[in-house]
Amino acid sequence: MTIILSRRNLLTHCLAGFSLAATAPSFLNLTSRVFAGDPNDERILVVLQLSGGNDGLSMCVPFEDDAYYGARRQTAIAKKDALKLTDNLGLHPELKNIQALFGDGRVAIAQGVSYPNPNRSHFRSMDIWHTADERGRGVDTGWLGRAIDAACPKAADPTHVVNLGATTPYALTAERNKPITFEAADSYAWTGNPRDTDAFERLNAAKGPGSQEGTGKKQTGLPAPELHKERRRDGDDSGTVDWLHRVAVDARESSETIRRAARRYRPQATYPNGRLAADLRTVAALVRAGLKTRVYYVSFGGFDTHNGQAGRYGNLMRQLDPALGAFWKDLRAQGLSKKILMVAFSEFGRRVAENGSQGTDHGVAGPMLLFGDQVKGGVHGMHPSLTDLDRGDLKMQVDFRSVYSEVLDGWMGVDAARILGRRYPKLALLA
C-alpha cells in the first residue's frame, strides 16, 4: 500500500494544539539558519497586555488633586487608602507588591501615554498599539514582529517568540520569525499518530541521493527552496520529504522542550491561582529552561469597566498584583531577574469623570509600566491635567512609541527608527 503524506495532511492532522501562526508559516521559514545576535546576549522582553482599557486614575492615583475627587464621587480611591509613591501619586490599595518593587527601584511609570488623534475603539486602538502605526492593520507586520526579525535575521529556533493565550496578538506578526501560541504548555503538543511517524521515517529513509539518513550526521535545517524546485522538476520528491521531516522534528522537539520545562519547573515563589499567574509561572519556567525565546507575550483582560468599576477594578488588581509579585520574587530567587524587562500597556485609558453606572467610559491617555532590574525606577513625565481636558479625556503627554523606542534601542538592541519608521524622543526609562 502506498502512503501519501502531503504537507497539507501533515499540518492538518499532526500539529493539533498549535495556533495557526505557529504551524505552517513558522516552519516554512526554517532553513539551515543560526541565531545571528550575540550568543551571550540573553535579554528577554515580556509584554503584558491589559486588555479593555485600563483606568490609569485607579491604578496610579493622583490623591492630592481635588479635581480627581470632584469628578469621581463613587469610583475614586480614597487618599488614605492609596499606596504612596510620591508626594502626590499613589497606587491602588491592592498593589502592595508593585509598591514594594517601586520602592526597590524596579518599576518605572511613564505618565499620560497615548498617540496623536486617538481612537476610542478597542479594536482599532489596539491595532495601532500593535503595529505602532496609525494605519493599524494596514501595516503587514506588528512592531514586535519587525523587531524580532531584525534581532534574529538568521534565526533557526521556532521558540524565539512565545505567546501565552488563545489568539496571537497582531503585534507579533512577522515576516520570518512566526510566534508559537498556546494557552497552556501541556496543550502545545505533537499529536501525530504512530502510523504518521512511521511513514515519515520510511519516506525519509528512502530519500535517495543526498540523504543524511544512516550517516550519523545530524540534519540542521531544510534544503534551500531552489533545491526543492530543482528536485521536483527532476521528478525526485526528496526535497519535499526533507521538508516534511524537518517540520516534524521541529514540531516535536519544540513542543517536547516546552512541555518538559513547564512540567519539571520548581518555582522559588508561591504563585496564586488564576490564568495570569499560571501564564507568568510558565514564562518563568521557560526562561529557567534556557529557551532561546526573546519575546514572551501575556494578556490579562477585563478592564472595560463601564459599570461597577470600584468592585471590578479591585478584583482585577487582586489578581494582577500577587501574580506579578510571585513572578518577580521567583525570578530573583532563580538569579534570572537581570535578564527580564517587562512592559505593561493598555489600548487606552478611561474618562476622568465617572458615568451614571458608577464606571468610566473609553478615554485616551494612561500610564505604561516597566518592570525589571535594569529600569530607571520612578515616575517619568508630568501627570496629565485633570482640568485641561480633551473632550473629557486626559491629554497625551508621551507618545507610546517613545517607550517602544527605548525598549527597541536599549533592550532588544535593534534600531528603533528602522522598526517604527522615525525617531521618537525618549524618557530615559532604562538605567
N, C-alpha and C positions, 0 to 999 in steps of 0.2 A: 504494500500500500504506500502510495506517495503522500507525504505530509507536506502541505503547502502552508508555510508560516510567513505571512506577509507582515510588513511594517504596521499596516493598519490593524490587523488582527492582534499583533503583539501589544500594541499600545492600548488597544481597546480592552483586552482581556487580562493582561498581566500586570498592569500598573494601577490597580484599584487602590483607593486610599490616597492617591496623589491629587493635587489640584491640577487643572488643565495646564496652568502655567509651569508646572513642574515636570510635565511629561514630555511630549514630543518636542516643543520648542527648546526646552532645556537641553535635551540630549542631542538634538540636531546640531547644536553649536559646539559640541565637544569634539575637539580634534586632539592631535598629539601636542597639547599646549602645556605650558608650565606657568606657575604663578610668576608674574612679571615684576611685582613690587619687591621691596626689601624683605628678605625672608625673616629678618629679626624684628620687623615691624608688626606687632600683634595688636595694634589698636583696633578696638571694636566699637561700633556705634549701635546703640539700642534706641529705637524710636518708639515712643509711647504716644499713641493717638487717643485723645479724649474726645470721643465722637458725640455729637449732638449739640455742641455749642456750650463750652464750659463758662460758667458765670465767674469771671475773674474777680468781681467785687465780693463774692462769697469766699473764694479761695484766698485772695490777698486783700485783706480788709483795711480800708482807709479809716481807721477808728477815731481819728481826730477831726474828720471832716463832717461838719453839721449837714452839708448837702446830702451826704450819704444817708443819714438817718431821716432827713426830710423826705427823700424820695422812696424810702423803703420802710414803711410803718410795720409791715408784717414779716418781712424776709431779712431784715438787717441782722448782722451778727453783733451782739451787744459788746460794747467796748470792754467790759470786764471779762468777757469770755474769749476775746481774740488773743491768740498766742503771739506775743510781741516779737517783732523782728527789728524794727527801728522805732524812732520816736513817734511815728505816725502811721506805720503799716504793720499789720499782724496777719496771722494765718487763721483759717477756720479752726475752731477748737478741737476738731478731731485729728488735726495734722501734727501730732506731737513728734512723730518720728521725723517728719520733714523739718520741723523746727530744730530738732537736735542736729540733723545733717547740716542745716543752715548755720547753726552755731559753730559747727566744726569747719566751716568754710567750704562745704561740699555741694552747696546749692547756689546757683546764680539765677536771679529772676530778672528777665527783661520785661519792662512795663510797656503797656499800650501798643502791643504788636498787632499789625494788620497789613493792609495793602491799599494802594490808591483805588478809588472808585469801588468800594467794597460791595459784594453781593451777599444778600441775606438768605439765599437758598442753600440748604445743607449740601446738596449735590454739587452745585456749581462752585460754591466756595471751596469745598473740599478738593475739587478738581484743580482749582487754582493753586492751593497749597501743595497738592501732589505733584504738579508739573512745574511749579514756580513760574507760572506764566498766566497772564490774564486770559489767554485763549483756551485755557483748560485742556480738554481732550482733543482740541485742535492740534495739540503737540503730540507727536507719536510716542514719546517716552516720558517717564517720570524723572524727577530730579535725582532721586537715589539710583534709578536705573542708569542714567547717564554717568553718575559719579562712580558706580561700581565698574562700569565698562571702562572708564578712564583709569581707575585704580588697578584693575585686573585685566588688562587688554589681552593677555595670553593665558587666561585662567583655564585650568583643567578640572577643577573641583566643582561639582554641581552644588555644593553646600555653601557657596560664597554668600548667598543671601537666603535667609530663613525667615518666613512669616508664620506667626502663630495666629491662626484664625480660620474662619470658614471661607473667606474670599481673599483674593490677593489685591492689596491696595495698588492703585494706579501709580503711586509714587515709585513702585518697584519695577515698572515696565521698562525693559531694557532691550537693546538690540542683540546682545550676546549673552550676558550673564542672567539667565532667567531664574526667578526665585523658586524655592521649594516652599510649599504651603501645606500646613496640616493643622488640625485643631488640637490633636494630642499626639505625642511621639508614637504611641502604640498604633495609631491609625496610619502612620507613614510606613507602609509595608508592601513588599513584593508578594503578589498573590498568584503568580503563575503556577499552574498545576504540574505535577511531575512529568506528564506527557509533554507539556510545553518545554520544560527544562531539558528533557531527554532529546527532544527534537533539535533544540539549539545545539547540544553537544554533538549529535550525529552530523548535522549540517556543517558545523564548524570543523569537525574532524575531516570532512570530505571536501574542504575548500579548494584543495588543489595547489598549484604553484603559488609561491609567495606566502603560504600559510606558516605561522609560527607554532602551530599545534605540534606537540611532541618534541619541540626543540629545547624545552626547558626555559625559554625566554618569556618574560612577562610582557604582554601586549600593553602598551601605554596609551593607545588612542586609535582613532579611526583613520583609515586612509584618506588622503585628500579627496575633495569632491571630484576633481578632474579624473582621478584614478577610478572612481566609481563609474563615471560616464564612459571611460575607455573600456572598462571591463564589460559593461553592459552592451556596448557596440560589438564586442568580440563574442558575445553570447555566453560570457562567463559571469555568473552572478556572485562570485566570491566576494566582491566588494559589498554587495547588499548583505550577504551573510555576516561579513565582518562588522558592518554597521549594526545589524541586529544583535550580534554577540556583545558589542560594547554597550549598547543600550541596556541589555540585560545585566551585564556585570556592573555598570554604574548604578543602575536602579537598585539592584540587590545590595551592593556594598554600601551605598549612602543610607539606605533605609535601615540596614542592619546596624550600621555605626550609630545612627541617631537613636534607634530603639534601645540598643545596648547601653549607650551613655546615660539615657534617662532612667533605665531600669536599675543600673548599678550605682547611681548617684547617691551619696550620703551627705546631705546638706549640713552645714555648720550653724544653721539657724532654724527656728521653727516657723514654717510658713502657715498662714491661716488658711481656712477653707475659701473657696471661690475661684472663679475662672482666671482672674488676673493673677492671683498668687500662684496658681498652677502653671500659668504660662511663664512667669518670671522664674519659677523654680526650674522649668525646662531650659530656659535660656542659661541659667547658672550651670546646669548640668552639662550642656553642650560646650560652654566656654571652658569648663573644667576638663572636659574630654579632649580639648585641643583641636577642635574642628577649625578649618580654615575660613570660617564664616567671618565676614567683615561687617555685615549689617544684620541685625535682628529687628523684626518689626512686631509690635504687640499693640492690640487695640482694646480699649475699655470704653464701653458705651453707656448711654442712659442720661446724658447731660442736657437733653432737650426739656428743660424744666419750666414749661408754660404754666403749670399749676402745682400747688402744694410744694413749693420749692424748698422751704426750710427743712421739712422732713426728708424729702427725696434727696436733697443735696447732702444732708448729713449722713444718710445711708451710703451714698457713693464715697464719701470721704472715709467712712469706717471700713470700706473695702480697699480703697486706694492706699491709705497711709500704712496699715500694717503690712500690706504686700510689699510696698517699697522699702519699708523698714527691714523686713526679713531679707529681701534681696540684697541690699547693701551690707547688712551685717554678715550675711553668708559670703559675699564676695570678699569682704575684708578678711574674714577668718580663713578663707582659702588662699589669700595672697593674690587675688585676681582683680581687685578694685582699680588698680592703676591702669588696667587695660581697657576700662569701660568708660564711655561717655554716653549718658542718656539724655535725650531731648524729648520733652513733653509739650504737645501743642493741641489746639482745638481749632475747628474751622472758623469760628468767630466767637466773640464774647456775647454778652446779653445787654439789654437796655438798662439804663440807670434806674428808671422808675419801674416799680413793680406794676403788674396788671391787676385786673379785678379778680383774678383767680388765685391770688397770693403766689404768683410766679413771675417770671420775667420772659420777655419775648426776644426774638433774634436781634442781636446787636452787631457791634463792629469790633473794637479793639479789646484785647485781653492780654494776660501775661503768658509768656513762654518760660518754662523752667528747664534748666540744665543741671544735671547731677553728675558728680564724679570727683575724683581726687585732683583732676587737672583743671577744674574750672576756677575762675576768679570769683570766689564766693561773694555774695552780697546782692543788693538791689541795684539794677542798672537802668538808667534813664529816669525821666520825670514821670510821676504818675499823671495820667490824663486828668484834666479838669472835670469836675462833676457839675459845673455850671456852664461852661463854654462848650456846648454840645453840638453835634451834627445830627439834626432831626431826632434828638433824644438819645443819641449814642455817644459814647466816648470817642474822641478823635484819635486817629492813628498818631503815635509818637515814633514808632520804629517799623520799618518795612520788614516783614518776616524774612525776606531774602538777605537782609543784613546778618541775621542769625545763621541762616544757611551758609552764608559766605565764610563765617568763622569756623563752622563745622567742616566745610569742604577744605579750606586752605589750612586751617590749624590742626585738624584732627585726621581727616582722611588723606591729606597730602595730595590733593588734586587742585587744579586751577579753577577757582570758583567762577571767574569770569567766563571761562570756557563752558562750564556747566549751566550757568544762569544767564549767559548772553551779554552781561555787562558787570561792572564792578559796583558794589554797594558799600556804603560806609559801615564801619564795624564798631562794636561796643566794648571790645576787649573783654569778652566773656571767658576766655581761656587764659590760664596762667602761663 
